[in-house]
Amino acid sequence: MKQFQYVITDPVGVHARPAGLLVKAAKALSSRVTVAKADGKSADATRLMTLMGLGIKCGDIVTVTVEGGDEDASLQAMEAFFKENL
């Protein structure tokens, strides 16, 4: 299991478009990706409605956890995705 924290910089947070892109990116990986907020709520990154239900806003700190499969490559891919899109 590997993880990183990220501060959301998108002015509107995790809304439909970036959430959909995140789901697509997470499904392409062999690892399981989970996104968690500081309040303890978490969601599987491949489930769009659950992910959007977290209500992640600009300035929120999320913890992204990658488990199984090729964790190192998956972690790098998720870090790059978050920096580019969120």
PyMOL Python script that loads the backbone (N, CA, C, O; Angstrom):
from pymol import cmd

cmd.read_pdbstr("""\
ATOM      1  N   MET A   1       0.852  -1.174   0.000  1.00  0.00           N
ATOM      2  CA  MET A   1       0.000   0.000   0.000  1.00  0.00           C
ATOM      3  C   MET A   1       0.902   1.244   0.000  1.00  0.00           C
ATOM      4  O   MET A   1       1.832   1.362   0.799  1.00  0.00           O
ATOM      5  N   LYS A   2       0.600   2.148  -0.906  1.00  0.00           N
ATOM      6  CA  LYS A   2       1.320   3.419  -0.980  1.00  0.00           C
ATOM      7  C   LYS A   2       0.282   4.531  -1.030  1.00  0.00           C
ATOM      8  O   LYS A   2      -0.831   4.335  -1.518  1.00  0.00           O
ATOM      9  N   GLN A   3       0.660   5.710  -0.515  1.00  0.00           N
ATOM     10  CA  GLN A   3      -0.293   6.813  -0.540  1.00  0.00           C
ATOM     11  C   GLN A   3       0.419   8.159  -0.608  1.00  0.00           C
ATOM     12  O   GLN A   3       1.604   8.281  -0.297  1.00  0.00           O
ATOM     13  N   PHE A   4      -0.344   9.161  -1.026  1.00  0.00           N
ATOM     14  CA  PHE A   4       0.147  10.529  -1.028  1.00  0.00           C
ATOM     15  C   PHE A   4      -1.015  11.452  -0.693  1.00  0.00           C
ATOM     16  O   PHE A   4      -2.183  11.094  -0.848  1.00  0.00           O
ATOM     17  N   GLN A   5      -0.666  12.652  -0.229  1.00  0.00           N
ATOM     18  CA  GLN A   5      -1.698  13.650   0.046  1.00  0.00           C
ATOM     19  C   GLN A   5      -1.625  14.733  -1.011  1.00  0.00           C
ATOM     20  O   GLN A   5      -0.555  15.035  -1.539  1.00  0.00           O
ATOM     21  N   TYR A   6      -2.777  15.314  -1.314  1.00  0.00           N
ATOM     22  CA  TYR A   6      -2.837  16.347  -2.333  1.00  0.00           C
ATOM     23  C   TYR A   6      -3.860  17.406  -1.925  1.00  0.00           C
ATOM     24  O   TYR A   6      -4.941  17.081  -1.435  1.00  0.00           O
ATOM     25  N   VAL A   7      -3.509  18.670  -2.132  1.00  0.00           N
ATOM     26  CA  VAL A   7      -4.437  19.773  -1.866  1.00  0.00           C
ATOM     27  C   VAL A   7      -5.123  20.109  -3.184  1.00  0.00           C
ATOM     28  O   VAL A   7      -4.458  20.438  -4.166  1.00  0.00           O
ATOM     29  N   ILE A   8      -6.443  20.027  -3.208  1.00  0.00           N
ATOM     30  CA  ILE A   8      -7.212  20.298  -4.421  1.00  0.00           C
ATOM     31  C   ILE A   8      -7.087  21.774  -4.784  1.00  0.00           C
ATOM     32  O   ILE A   8      -7.357  22.648  -3.959  1.00  0.00           O
ATOM     33  N   THR A   9      -6.675  22.048  -6.031  1.00  0.00           N
ATOM     34  CA  THR A   9      -6.490  23.431  -6.475  1.00  0.00           C
ATOM     35  C   THR A   9      -7.543  23.859  -7.497  1.00  0.00           C
ATOM     36  O   THR A   9      -7.646  25.047  -7.804  1.00  0.00           O
ATOM     37  N   ASP A  10      -8.324  22.920  -8.028  1.00  0.00           N
ATOM     38  CA  ASP A  10      -9.387  23.270  -8.977  1.00  0.00           C
ATOM     39  C   ASP A  10     -10.393  24.164  -8.254  1.00  0.00           C
ATOM     40  O   ASP A  10     -10.890  23.789  -7.192  1.00  0.00           O
ATOM     41  N   PRO A  11     -10.703  25.342  -8.810  1.00  0.00           N
ATOM     42  CA  PRO A  11     -11.599  26.290  -8.122  1.00  0.00           C
ATOM     43  C   PRO A  11     -12.972  25.724  -7.735  1.00  0.00           C
ATOM     44  O   PRO A  11     -13.563  26.169  -6.751  1.00  0.00           O
ATOM     45  N   VAL A  12     -13.478  24.762  -8.487  1.00  0.00           N
ATOM     46  CA  VAL A  12     -14.778  24.180  -8.154  1.00  0.00           C
ATOM     47  C   VAL A  12     -14.672  22.790  -7.536  1.00  0.00           C
ATOM     48  O   VAL A  12     -15.683  22.112  -7.353  1.00  0.00           O
ATOM     49  N   GLY A  13     -13.456  22.366  -7.215  1.00  0.00           N
ATOM     50  CA  GLY A  13     -13.270  21.077  -6.565  1.00  0.00           C
ATOM     51  C   GLY A  13     -13.439  19.908  -7.519  1.00  0.00           C
ATOM     52  O   GLY A  13     -13.231  20.040  -8.725  1.00  0.00           O
ATOM     53  N   VAL A  14     -13.817  18.767  -6.969  1.00  0.00           N
ATOM     54  CA  VAL A  14     -13.994  17.563  -7.776  1.00  0.00           C
ATOM     55  C   VAL A  14     -15.443  17.521  -8.251  1.00  0.00           C
ATOM     56  O   VAL A  14     -16.322  16.992  -7.571  1.00  0.00           O
ATOM     57  N   HIS A  15     -15.670  18.089  -9.433  1.00  0.00           N
ATOM     58  CA  HIS A  15     -17.008  18.094 -10.031  1.00  0.00           C
ATOM     59  C   HIS A  15     -17.059  17.034 -11.134  1.00  0.00           C
ATOM     60  O   HIS A  15     -16.118  16.252 -11.276  1.00  0.00           O
ATOM     61  N   ALA A  16     -18.111  16.997 -11.894  1.00  0.00           N
ATOM     62  CA  ALA A  16     -18.373  15.903 -12.839  1.00  0.00           C
ATOM     63  C   ALA A  16     -17.245  15.633 -13.831  1.00  0.00           C
ATOM     64  O   ALA A  16     -16.856  14.479 -14.013  1.00  0.00           O
ATOM     65  N   ARG A  17     -16.716  16.668 -14.473  1.00  0.00           N
ATOM     66  CA  ARG A  17     -15.700  16.439 -15.507  1.00  0.00           C
ATOM     67  C   ARG A  17     -14.421  15.826 -14.934  1.00  0.00           C
ATOM     68  O   ARG A  17     -14.005  14.764 -15.400  1.00  0.00           O
ATOM     69  N   PRO A  18     -13.776  16.457 -13.936  1.00  0.00           N
ATOM     70  CA  PRO A  18     -12.548  15.831 -13.429  1.00  0.00           C
ATOM     71  C   PRO A  18     -12.801  14.506 -12.707  1.00  0.00           C
ATOM     72  O   PRO A  18     -11.943  13.623 -12.715  1.00  0.00           O
ATOM     73  N   ALA A  19     -13.966  14.362 -12.088  1.00  0.00           N
ATOM     74  CA  ALA A  19     -14.289  13.085 -11.432  1.00  0.00           C
ATOM     75  C   ALA A  19     -14.395  11.979 -12.473  1.00  0.00           C
ATOM     76  O   ALA A  19     -13.922  10.864 -12.250  1.00  0.00           O
ATOM     77  N   GLY A  20     -15.010  12.281 -13.604  1.00  0.00           N
ATOM     78  CA  GLY A  20     -15.116  11.301 -14.689  1.00  0.00           C
ATOM     79  C   GLY A  20     -13.750  10.924 -15.242  1.00  0.00           C
ATOM     80  O   GLY A  20     -13.497   9.758 -15.544  1.00  0.00           O
ATOM     81  N   LEU A  21     -12.871  11.910 -15.374  1.00  0.00           N
ATOM     82  CA  LEU A  21     -11.515  11.642 -15.847  1.00  0.00           C
ATOM     83  C   LEU A  21     -10.743  10.795 -14.831  1.00  0.00           C
ATOM     84  O   LEU A  21      -9.975   9.910 -15.208  1.00  0.00           O
ATOM     85  N   LEU A  22     -10.952  11.073 -13.539  1.00  0.00           N
ATOM     86  CA  LEU A  22     -10.287  10.303 -12.490  1.00  0.00           C
ATOM     87  C   LEU A  22     -10.744   8.851 -12.518  1.00  0.00           C
ATOM     88  O   LEU A  22      -9.924   7.941 -12.396  1.00  0.00           O
ATOM     89  N   VAL A  23     -12.034   8.629 -12.677  1.00  0.00           N
ATOM     90  CA  VAL A  23     -12.571   7.266 -12.755  1.00  0.00           C
ATOM     91  C   VAL A  23     -11.933   6.522 -13.926  1.00  0.00           C
ATOM     92  O   VAL A  23     -11.518   5.371 -13.790  1.00  0.00           O
ATOM     93  N   LYS A  24     -11.861   7.185 -15.066  1.00  0.00           N
ATOM     94  CA  LYS A  24     -11.283   6.564 -16.263  1.00  0.00           C
ATOM     95  C   LYS A  24      -9.806   6.225 -16.022  1.00  0.00           C
ATOM     96  O   LYS A  24      -9.351   5.140 -16.384  1.00  0.00           O
ATOM     97  N   ALA A  25      -9.064   7.148 -15.416  1.00  0.00           N
ATOM     98  CA  ALA A  25      -7.638   6.923 -15.142  1.00  0.00           C
ATOM     99  C   ALA A  25      -7.446   5.790 -14.134  1.00  0.00           C
ATOM    100  O   ALA A  25      -6.550   4.962 -14.298  1.00  0.00           O
ATOM    101  N   ALA A  26      -8.277   5.748 -13.101  1.00  0.00           N
ATOM    102  CA  ALA A  26      -8.160   4.708 -12.066  1.00  0.00           C
ATOM    103  C   ALA A  26      -8.508   3.331 -12.626  1.00  0.00           C
ATOM    104  O   ALA A  26      -7.883   2.338 -12.254  1.00  0.00           O
ATOM    105  N   LYS A  27      -9.499   3.261 -13.516  1.00  0.00           N
ATOM    106  CA  LYS A  27      -9.891   1.978 -14.101  1.00  0.00           C
ATOM    107  C   LYS A  27      -8.798   1.410 -14.996  1.00  0.00           C
ATOM    108  O   LYS A  27      -8.723   0.196 -15.189  1.00  0.00           O
ATOM    109  N   ALA A  28      -7.945   2.282 -15.547  1.00  0.00           N
ATOM    110  CA  ALA A  28      -6.874   1.835 -16.436  1.00  0.00           C
ATOM    111  C   ALA A  28      -5.700   1.208 -15.677  1.00  0.00           C
ATOM    112  O   ALA A  28      -4.828   0.587 -16.286  1.00  0.00           O
ATOM    113  N   LEU A  29      -5.678   1.368 -14.361  1.00  0.00           N
ATOM    114  CA  LEU A  29      -4.576   0.847 -13.553  1.00  0.00           C
ATOM    115  C   LEU A  29      -4.879  -0.552 -13.032  1.00  0.00           C
ATOM    116  O   LEU A  29      -6.037  -0.949 -12.904  1.00  0.00           O
ATOM    117  N   SER A  30      -3.807  -1.293 -12.732  1.00  0.00           N
ATOM    118  CA  SER A  30      -4.006  -2.632 -12.173  1.00  0.00           C
ATOM    119  C   SER A  30      -4.164  -2.581 -10.656  1.00  0.00           C
ATOM    120  O   SER A  30      -4.502  -3.589 -10.036  1.00  0.00           O
ATOM    121  N   SER A  31      -3.924  -1.427 -10.061  1.00  0.00           N
ATOM    122  CA  SER A  31      -4.049  -1.255  -8.610  1.00  0.00           C
ATOM    123  C   SER A  31      -5.416  -0.694  -8.239  1.00  0.00           C
ATOM    124  O   SER A  31      -6.103  -0.099  -9.069  1.00  0.00           O
ATOM    125  N   ARG A  32      -5.800  -0.891  -6.976  1.00  0.00           N
ATOM    126  CA  ARG A  32      -7.036  -0.311  -6.444  1.00  0.00           C
ATOM    127  C   ARG A  32      -6.697   1.072  -5.901  1.00  0.00           C
ATOM    128  O   ARG A  32      -5.746   1.223  -5.134  1.00  0.00           O
ATOM    129  N   VAL A  33      -7.466   2.075  -6.294  1.00  0.00           N
ATOM    130  CA  VAL A  33      -7.204   3.454  -5.878  1.00  0.00           C
ATOM    131  C   VAL A  33      -8.369   3.948  -5.028  1.00  0.00           C
ATOM    132  O   VAL A  33      -9.530   3.839  -5.423  1.00  0.00           O
ATOM    133  N   THR A  34      -8.046   4.492  -3.856  1.00  0.00           N
ATOM    134  CA  THR A  34      -9.044   5.029  -2.943  1.00  0.00           C
ATOM    135  C   THR A  34      -8.705   6.486  -2.646  1.00  0.00           C
ATOM    136  O   THR A  34      -7.543   6.836  -2.436  1.00  0.00           O
ATOM    137  N   VAL A  35      -9.745   7.336  -2.631  1.00  0.00           N
ATOM    138  CA  VAL A  35      -9.568   8.754  -2.299  1.00  0.00           C
ATOM    139  C   VAL A  35     -10.287   9.004  -0.976  1.00  0.00           C
ATOM    140  O   VAL A  35     -11.459   8.657  -0.824  1.00  0.00           O
ATOM    141  N   ALA A  36      -9.576   9.611  -0.014  1.00  0.00           N
ATOM    142  CA  ALA A  36     -10.157   9.874   1.305  1.00  0.00           C
ATOM    143  C   ALA A  36      -9.993  11.342   1.674  1.00  0.00           C
ATOM    144  O   ALA A  36      -8.968  11.960   1.385  1.00  0.00           O
ATOM    145  N   LYS A  37     -11.029  11.893   2.324  1.00  0.00           N
ATOM    146  CA  LYS A  37     -10.971  13.261   2.837  1.00  0.00           C
ATOM    147  C   LYS A  37     -10.474  13.231   4.276  1.00  0.00           C
ATOM    148  O   LYS A  37     -10.418  12.176   4.908  1.00  0.00           O
ATOM    149  N   ALA A  38     -10.116  14.401   4.780  1.00  0.00           N
ATOM    150  CA  ALA A  38      -9.614  14.521   6.151  1.00  0.00           C
ATOM    151  C   ALA A  38     -10.659  14.110   7.186  1.00  0.00           C
ATOM    152  O   ALA A  38     -10.309  13.701   8.294  1.00  0.00           O
ATOM    153  N   ASP A  39     -11.957  14.218   6.826  1.00  0.00           N
ATOM    154  CA  ASP A  39     -13.015  13.862   7.776  1.00  0.00           C
ATOM    155  C   ASP A  39     -13.252  12.355   7.879  1.00  0.00           C
ATOM    156  O   ASP A  39     -14.137  11.910   8.610  1.00  0.00           O
ATOM    157  N   GLY A  40     -12.457  11.574   7.143  1.00  0.00           N
ATOM    158  CA  GLY A  40     -12.566  10.121   7.217  1.00  0.00           C
ATOM    159  C   GLY A  40     -13.406   9.481   6.128  1.00  0.00           C
ATOM    160  O   GLY A  40     -13.366   8.262   5.965  1.00  0.00           O
ATOM    161  N   LYS A  41     -14.168  10.271   5.373  1.00  0.00           N
ATOM    162  CA  LYS A  41     -14.959   9.710   4.275  1.00  0.00           C
ATOM    163  C   LYS A  41     -14.021   9.309   3.144  1.00  0.00           C
ATOM    164  O   LYS A  41     -13.050  10.006   2.851  1.00  0.00           O
ATOM    165  N   SER A  42     -14.323   8.175   2.511  1.00  0.00           N
ATOM    166  CA  SER A  42     -13.485   7.732   1.402  1.00  0.00           C
ATOM    167  C   SER A  42     -14.337   7.097   0.312  1.00  0.00           C
ATOM    168  O   SER A  42     -15.493   6.732   0.528  1.00  0.00           O
ATOM    169  N   ALA A  43     -13.729   6.977  -0.871  1.00  0.00           N
ATOM    170  CA  ALA A  43     -14.434   6.390  -2.003  1.00  0.00           C
ATOM    171  C   ALA A  43     -13.447   5.672  -2.907  1.00  0.00           C
ATOM    172  O   ALA A  43     -12.298   6.087  -3.056  1.00  0.00           O
ATOM    173  N   ASP A  44     -13.918   4.587  -3.505  1.00  0.00           N
ATOM    174  CA  ASP A  44     -13.161   3.898  -4.539  1.00  0.00           C
ATOM    175  C   ASP A  44     -13.106   4.841  -5.738  1.00  0.00           C
ATOM    176  O   ASP A  44     -14.140   5.355  -6.164  1.00  0.00           O
ATOM    177  N   ALA A  45     -11.929   5.070  -6.279  1.00  0.00           N
ATOM    178  CA  ALA A  45     -11.769   6.038  -7.376  1.00  0.00           C
ATOM    179  C   ALA A  45     -12.400   5.582  -8.684  1.00  0.00           C
ATOM    180  O   ALA A  45     -12.432   6.351  -9.645  1.00  0.00           O
ATOM    181  N   THR A  46     -12.901   4.356  -8.747  1.00  0.00           N
ATOM    182  CA  THR A  46     -13.557   3.894  -9.976  1.00  0.00           C
ATOM    183  C   THR A  46     -15.079   4.052  -9.912  1.00  0.00           C
ATOM    184  O   THR A  46     -15.782   3.665 -10.845  1.00  0.00           O
ATOM    185  N   ARG A  47     -15.581   4.614  -8.826  1.00  0.00           N
ATOM    186  CA  ARG A  47     -17.036   4.779  -8.660  1.00  0.00           C
ATOM    187  C   ARG A  47     -17.396   6.265  -8.679  1.00  0.00           C
ATOM    188  O   ARG A  47     -17.228   6.967  -7.683  1.00  0.00           O
ATOM    189  N   LEU A  48     -17.888   6.729  -9.813  1.00  0.00           N
ATOM    190  CA  LEU A  48     -18.137   8.146 -10.063  1.00  0.00           C
ATOM    191  C   LEU A  48     -19.047   8.796  -9.026  1.00  0.00           C
ATOM    192  O   LEU A  48     -18.674   9.813  -8.440  1.00  0.00           O
ATOM    193  N   MET A  49     -20.205   8.248  -8.791  1.00  0.00           N
ATOM    194  CA  MET A  49     -21.168   8.893  -7.892  1.00  0.00           C
ATOM    195  C   MET A  49     -20.670   8.912  -6.440  1.00  0.00           C
ATOM    196  O   MET A  49     -20.897   9.882  -5.717  1.00  0.00           O
ATOM    197  N   THR A  50     -20.004   7.859  -6.026  1.00  0.00           N
ATOM    198  CA  THR A  50     -19.448   7.815  -4.667  1.00  0.00           C
ATOM    199  C   THR A  50     -18.349   8.859  -4.523  1.00  0.00           C
ATOM    200  O   THR A  50     -18.256   9.540  -3.502  1.00  0.00           O
ATOM    201  N   LEU A  51     -17.526   8.975  -5.546  1.00  0.00           N
ATOM    202  CA  LEU A  51     -16.446   9.959  -5.551  1.00  0.00           C
ATOM    203  C   LEU A  51     -16.998  11.378  -5.479  1.00  0.00           C
ATOM    204  O   LEU A  51     -16.515  12.192  -4.693  1.00  0.00           O
ATOM    205  N   MET A  52     -17.997  11.677  -6.286  1.00  0.00           N
ATOM    206  CA  MET A  52     -18.606  13.008  -6.280  1.00  0.00           C
ATOM    207  C   MET A  52     -19.346  13.258  -4.963  1.00  0.00           C
ATOM    208  O   MET A  52     -19.445  14.400  -4.514  1.00  0.00           O
ATOM    209  N   GLY A  53     -19.861  12.201  -4.348  1.00  0.00           N
ATOM    210  CA  GLY A  53     -20.582  12.310  -3.088  1.00  0.00           C
ATOM    211  C   GLY A  53     -19.698  12.740  -1.917  1.00  0.00           C
ATOM    212  O   GLY A  53     -20.207  13.137  -0.869  1.00  0.00           O
ATOM    213  N   LEU A  54     -18.383  12.664  -2.090  1.00  0.00           N
ATOM    214  CA  LEU A  54     -17.483  13.117  -1.027  1.00  0.00           C
ATOM    215  C   LEU A  54     -17.534  14.633  -0.858  1.00  0.00           C
ATOM    216  O   LEU A  54     -17.197  15.155   0.205  1.00  0.00           O
ATOM    217  N   GLY A  55     -17.957  15.342  -1.913  1.00  0.00           N
ATOM    218  CA  GLY A  55     -18.065  16.802  -1.830  1.00  0.00           C
ATOM    219  C   GLY A  55     -16.712  17.482  -1.667  1.00  0.00           C
ATOM    220  O   GLY A  55     -16.571  18.404  -0.864  1.00  0.00           O
ATOM    221  N   ILE A  56     -15.727  17.034  -2.420  1.00  0.00           N
ATOM    222  CA  ILE A  56     -14.378  17.592  -2.311  1.00  0.00           C
ATOM    223  C   ILE A  56     -14.342  18.973  -2.970  1.00  0.00           C
ATOM    224  O   ILE A  56     -14.700  19.130  -4.138  1.00  0.00           O
ATOM    225  N   LYS A  57     -13.901  19.969  -2.192  1.00  0.00           N
ATOM    226  CA  LYS A  57     -13.868  21.352  -2.647  1.00  0.00           C
ATOM    227  C   LYS A  57     -12.430  21.848  -2.773  1.00  0.00           C
ATOM    228  O   LYS A  57     -11.496  21.199  -2.303  1.00  0.00           O
ATOM    229  N   CYS A  58     -12.266  22.996  -3.407  1.00  0.00           N
ATOM    230  CA  CYS A  58     -10.962  23.625  -3.541  1.00  0.00           C
ATOM    231  C   CYS A  58     -10.373  23.864  -2.147  1.00  0.00           C
ATOM    232  O   CYS A  58     -11.056  24.368  -1.255  1.00  0.00           O
ATOM    233  N   GLY A  59      -9.119  23.503  -1.972  1.00  0.00           N
ATOM    234  CA  GLY A  59      -8.458  23.671  -0.683  1.00  0.00           C
ATOM    235  C   GLY A  59      -8.518  22.451   0.213  1.00  0.00           C
ATOM    236  O   GLY A  59      -7.776  22.367   1.191  1.00  0.00           O
ATOM    237  N   ASP A  60      -9.397  21.494  -0.105  1.00  0.00           N
ATOM    238  CA  ASP A  60      -9.473  20.260   0.689  1.00  0.00           C
ATOM    239  C   ASP A  60      -8.215  19.419   0.471  1.00  0.00           C
ATOM    240  O   ASP A  60      -7.656  19.389  -0.626  1.00  0.00           O
ATOM    241  N   ILE A  61      -7.782  18.744   1.523  1.00  0.00           N
ATOM    242  CA  ILE A  61      -6.649  17.830   1.426  1.00  0.00           C
ATOM    243  C   ILE A  61      -7.209  16.415   1.324  1.00  0.00           C
ATOM    244  O   ILE A  61      -7.987  15.977   2.172  1.00  0.00           O
ATOM    245  N   VAL A  62      -6.803  15.713   0.280  1.00  0.00           N
ATOM    246  CA  VAL A  62      -7.237  14.329   0.111  1.00  0.00           C
ATOM    247  C   VAL A  62      -6.027  13.407   0.212  1.00  0.00           C
ATOM    248  O   VAL A  62      -4.904  13.789  -0.118  1.00  0.00           O
ATOM    249  N   THR A  63      -6.277  12.203   0.668  1.00  0.00           N
ATOM    250  CA  THR A  63      -5.248  11.170   0.715  1.00  0.00           C
ATOM    251  C   THR A  63      -5.613  10.125  -0.320  1.00  0.00           C
ATOM    252  O   THR A  63      -6.707   9.562  -0.289  1.00  0.00           O
ATOM    253  N   VAL A  64      -4.695   9.869  -1.234  1.00  0.00           N
ATOM    254  CA  VAL A  64      -4.912   8.885  -2.291  1.00  0.00           C
ATOM    255  C   VAL A  64      -4.091   7.648  -1.936  1.00  0.00           C
ATOM    256  O   VAL A  64      -2.879   7.723  -1.739  1.00  0.00           O
ATOM    257  N   THR A  65      -4.781   6.507  -1.859  1.00  0.00           N
ATOM    258  CA  THR A  65      -4.138   5.245  -1.501  1.00  0.00           C
ATOM    259  C   THR A  65      -4.176   4.297  -2.698  1.00  0.00           C
ATOM    260  O   THR A  65      -5.214   4.131  -3.339  1.00  0.00           O
ATOM    261  N   VAL A  66      -3.046   3.687  -2.986  1.00  0.00           N
ATOM    262  CA  VAL A  66      -2.918   2.744  -4.100  1.00  0.00           C
ATOM    263  C   VAL A  66      -2.508   1.397  -3.503  1.00  0.00           C
ATOM    264  O   VAL A  66      -1.523   1.306  -2.770  1.00  0.00           O
ATOM    265  N   GLU A  67      -3.284   0.342  -3.829  1.00  0.00           N
ATOM    266  CA  GLU A  67      -3.013  -0.989  -3.283  1.00  0.00           C
ATOM    267  C   GLU A  67      -3.016  -2.032  -4.385  1.00  0.00           C
ATOM    268  O   GLU A  67      -3.841  -1.984  -5.298  1.00  0.00           O
ATOM    269  N   GLY A  68      -2.086  -2.980  -4.295  1.00  0.00           N
ATOM    270  CA  GLY A  68      -2.049  -4.100  -5.220  1.00  0.00           C
ATOM    271  C   GLY A  68      -1.513  -3.725  -6.587  1.00  0.00           C
ATOM    272  O   GLY A  68      -1.245  -2.558  -6.874  1.00  0.00           O
ATOM    273  N   GLY A  69      -1.366  -4.734  -7.416  1.00  0.00           N
ATOM    274  CA  GLY A  69      -0.879  -4.485  -8.771  1.00  0.00           C
ATOM    275  C   GLY A  69       0.504  -3.854  -8.749  1.00  0.00           C
ATOM    276  O   GLY A  69       1.322  -4.182  -7.889  1.00  0.00           O
ATOM    277  N   ASP A  70       0.767  -2.970  -9.665  1.00  0.00           N
ATOM    278  CA  ASP A  70       2.050  -2.265  -9.750  1.00  0.00           C
ATOM    279  C   ASP A  70       1.911  -0.937  -9.010  1.00  0.00           C
ATOM    280  O   ASP A  70       1.658   0.101  -9.622  1.00  0.00           O
ATOM    281  N   GLU A  71       2.080  -0.981  -7.696  1.00  0.00           N
ATOM    282  CA  GLU A  71       1.819   0.193  -6.853  1.00  0.00           C
ATOM    283  C   GLU A  71       2.674   1.402  -7.211  1.00  0.00           C
ATOM    284  O   GLU A  71       2.170   2.525  -7.238  1.00  0.00           O
ATOM    285  N   ASP A  72       3.955   1.192  -7.487  1.00  0.00           N
ATOM    286  CA  ASP A  72       4.842   2.322  -7.771  1.00  0.00           C
ATOM    287  C   ASP A  72       4.400   3.071  -9.030  1.00  0.00           C
ATOM    288  O   ASP A  72       4.276   4.296  -9.015  1.00  0.00           O
ATOM    289  N   ALA A  73       4.166   2.341 -10.108  1.00  0.00           N
ATOM    290  CA  ALA A  73       3.744   2.974 -11.357  1.00  0.00           C
ATOM    291  C   ALA A  73       2.360   3.606 -11.210  1.00  0.00           C
ATOM    292  O   ALA A  73       2.115   4.695 -11.729  1.00  0.00           O
ATOM    293  N   SER A  74       1.463   2.927 -10.506  1.00  0.00           N
ATOM    294  CA  SER A  74       0.113   3.453 -10.310  1.00  0.00           C
ATOM    295  C   SER A  74       0.141   4.724  -9.470  1.00  0.00           C
ATOM    296  O   SER A  74      -0.596   5.671  -9.745  1.00  0.00           O
ATOM    297  N   LEU A  75       0.988   4.743  -8.450  1.00  0.00           N
ATOM    298  CA  LEU A  75       1.113   5.928  -7.599  1.00  0.00           C
ATOM    299  C   LEU A  75       1.622   7.113  -8.422  1.00  0.00           C
ATOM    300  O   LEU A  75       1.099   8.221  -8.307  1.00  0.00           O
ATOM    301  N   GLN A  76       2.623   6.881  -9.238  1.00  0.00           N
ATOM    302  CA  GLN A  76       3.153   7.954 -10.088  1.00  0.00           C
ATOM    303  C   GLN A  76       2.093   8.452 -11.057  1.00  0.00           C
ATOM    304  O   GLN A  76       1.978   9.656 -11.285  1.00  0.00           O
ATOM    305  N   ALA A  77       1.320   7.541 -11.627  1.00  0.00           N
ATOM    306  CA  ALA A  77       0.266   7.923 -12.565  1.00  0.00           C
ATOM    307  C   ALA A  77      -0.805   8.763 -11.871  1.00  0.00           C
ATOM    308  O   ALA A  77      -1.278   9.751 -12.432  1.00  0.00           O
ATOM    309  N   MET A  78      -1.188   8.374 -10.654  1.00  0.00           N
ATOM    310  CA  MET A  78      -2.202   9.130  -9.915  1.00  0.00           C
ATOM    311  C   MET A  78      -1.681  10.499  -9.483  1.00  0.00           C
ATOM    312  O   MET A  78      -2.420  11.481  -9.550  1.00  0.00           O
ATOM    313  N   GLU A  79      -0.433  10.585  -9.045  1.00  0.00           N
ATOM    314  CA  GLU A  79       0.140  11.879  -8.673  1.00  0.00           C
ATOM    315  C   GLU A  79       0.153  12.819  -9.867  1.00  0.00           C
ATOM    316  O   GLU A  79      -0.199  13.992  -9.741  1.00  0.00           O
ATOM    317  N   ALA A  80       0.556  12.309 -11.023  1.00  0.00           N
ATOM    318  CA  ALA A  80       0.575  13.124 -12.238  1.00  0.00           C
ATOM    319  C   ALA A  80      -0.840  13.566 -12.611  1.00  0.00           C
ATOM    320  O   ALA A  80      -1.058  14.718 -12.985  1.00  0.00           O
ATOM    321  N   PHE A  81      -1.800  12.642 -12.507  1.00  0.00           N
ATOM    322  CA  PHE A  81      -3.189  12.982 -12.835  1.00  0.00           C
ATOM    323  C   PHE A  81      -3.694  14.114 -11.945  1.00  0.00           C
ATOM    324  O   PHE A  81      -4.264  15.084 -12.444  1.00  0.00           O
ATOM    325  N   PHE A  82      -3.492  14.002 -10.642  1.00  0.00           N
ATOM    326  CA  PHE A  82      -3.980  15.020  -9.711  1.00  0.00           C
ATOM    327  C   PHE A  82      -3.341  16.383  -9.995  1.00  0.00           C
ATOM    328  O   PHE A  82      -4.024  17.407  -9.968  1.00  0.00           O
ATOM    329  N   LYS A  83      -2.040  16.398 -10.265  1.00  0.00           N
ATOM    330  CA  LYS A  83      -1.355  17.660 -10.545  1.00  0.00           C
ATOM    331  C   LYS A  83      -1.873  18.317 -11.816  1.00  0.00           C
ATOM    332  O   LYS A  83      -1.979  19.541 -11.885  1.00  0.00           O
ATOM    333  N   GLU A  84      -2.197  17.508 -12.825  1.00  0.00           N
ATOM    334  CA  GLU A  84      -2.652  18.028 -14.114  1.00  0.00           C
ATOM    335  C   GLU A  84      -4.128  18.437 -14.106  1.00  0.00           C
ATOM    336  O   GLU A  84      -4.510  19.377 -14.803  1.00  0.00           O
ATOM    337  N   ASN A  85      -4.956  17.742 -13.327  1.00  0.00           N
ATOM    338  CA  ASN A  85      -6.407  17.918 -13.439  1.00  0.00           C
ATOM    339  C   ASN A  85      -7.120  18.463 -12.202  1.00  0.00           C
ATOM    340  O   ASN A  85      -8.243  18.952 -12.322  1.00  0.00           O
ATOM    341  N   LEU A  86      -6.517  18.397 -11.039  1.00  0.00           N
ATOM    342  CA  LEU A  86      -7.213  18.789  -9.831  1.00  0.00           C
ATOM    343  C   LEU A  86      -6.393  19.769  -9.012  1.00  0.00           C
ATOM    344  O   LEU A  86      -6.836  20.207  -7.950  1.00  0.00           O
TER     345      LEU A  86
END
""", "prot")
cmd.dss("prot")
cmd.show_as("cartoon", "prot")
cmd.util.cbc("prot")
cmd.orient("prot")
